[in-house]
Amino acid sequence: MTNIREIAKMAEVSVTTVSRVLNNYPYVSAQKREKVMAVVKKLNYTPNMNAVHLSKGKTNIIAVVLPFVDHPYFSTILKGIAAKALEQHYQFMVCQTNYNANEEKQALQLLQTRQVDGVIICSKTSKWEEIEPYTEFGPIVACEDTGQHLVSSVYIDHYEGFLLGMKHLISRGHTSIGYCIARGNSYNSCLRKQAYQDMLMQIGAPLQQEWMFEQCLTIADGVRVVKQLMNMENQPTALLVSSDQVAAGIIAEAKKHDIRVPEDLAVIGFDNHAISQVLDITTIEYPGEKLGEAAFLLTYKHIYSDKYEPKKQQLMFHLIERSTT
């Protein structure tokens, strides 16, 4: 089996030079690089990547933990990760979990067994107390605020995001406001609920439990919300929705029932995905792609640092007013 010593001998260069060429390192003359690559091509040589990884102490792979690959919220983050990974000649392994804690643990074990260099967690169901110990084996970066836990994070303040949406609806004269969120017990959803409740309390409006919709992730969930509203004697005049997909479903179904948007029902989405632009939905822009880019760069920085010291990076957001409010 061909090895780099044979390549070095045939190319009349040192083993170190061959190694630098194969690993695309600088400081090799063009002439020597051409000689090495000519021999590599002649011998049809393919590096043993396991040996390369062992020698470098790196796999050049990160794991990306996310519940669903087909939801725009997560695919936008993934797009940002992919862009920066490509720039740094890194690959990423997608670990879809469906919010299953055992699947999340398996992804973390990839870090423990040195099969990946780092882990980016887009969303999870496991507790941080269960995740934090794995930072002993390599860097972990979360796409949400990790609080006092020793896990790095890149995030936006979802409390302030929902507060902004509530203030906008109230400024338009709405006091009968409902919300649609995803998982009711997740960290981000709890922040959103708190902002919602705080603003209702501030204006003296009562909480209406039947207007608080959870497990809303898709267009179909938006359709479901409108069907539930149709069976209510007392209906909200506005909905603050944590996903543009759900908001789109609400608007489409409302039209079928002659519910005018925004005259009868104002709607604010969240994310500023393409569907909100097409349907002209007022939304709170979530910088998902930038978040993915920042999460990868922070992971990459940790990988090549001597010591893992958790960092936090908060990204900004803003409201984009369109025709649904």
Summary of the structure (lengths in Angstrom):
residues: 325
radius of gyration: 25.1
end to end distance: 69.1
largest distance: 86.5
contacts: 1084
relative contact order: 0.12
helix: 48%
strand: 15%
